[in-house]
Amino acid sequence: MVKNNVTRMLEAKGISFQAFDLPAKKLSALEAAQYLGVDPELVFKTIVVTRAQRGKPVLALVPAPREVDLKALARVLGEKKVYLASQKDAERITGLRVGGISPLALLSRGFQVVIDSSARSLEEIYLSGGQRGLNISLPPNELIELTNASTAAISR
């Protein structure tokens, strides 16, 4: 199993999780679900969203088969408008490669995290472990607590 700062942090905090090795190439969340053999609704992708006004970008987590509903997310954030970051901008903003962007790897960086409310009804969710080739599953309530996330209906 791949060990990195995310897995070490989860272990140090005593959080129950599982780590899964994936191919090190960029996989979409749907491809990751297929590779892991799990329902795509359990695999959450991290989308970097920027605000129209100044302010730290947001990490929006939505299930693999869905898209971020930017209007719903803007309402949740109290913004007039929010924008999807390009892959290049997402990598520049987070310092992580697309396919490996994870709120777990960005805990100390001050990002606001919003997770689609569908996560609340699940026993576990899967998300990137902070690098390509590593996926983590953990209970959504642990993720919400760790990242100080809010949950809202932000996908369509």
C-alpha angles and dihedrals in degrees: 000000000000113000121203139149091286096054091043091050092049091049092047091052091047093239115158110236141143125226122211128195114227130179108286093236121097108279125186115235088253091053090048090052090050092048091049092044093233135129108277089227087069094056113082124199122209113230121192112222126185128209126237089227123049115285141106115297117255130237109221118192118202134165116273098251094050138070131226110264098223094194092053091046092049089052091050091050094044090240128136092222140359130192137215110244115231115245089255092050092045090055092046093047096047102029088228130108119253106262089038102056109126134164086223090065092047102049096123095043098081100241118158108234124207118183123196108257091236086080091069092069094052128090092215139001132202124225140157116291093219099275138056111271096032126093125177131202121200140147110285092230089060091051092047092050095044095049095035085233129174120219126220141148096275103146136078 
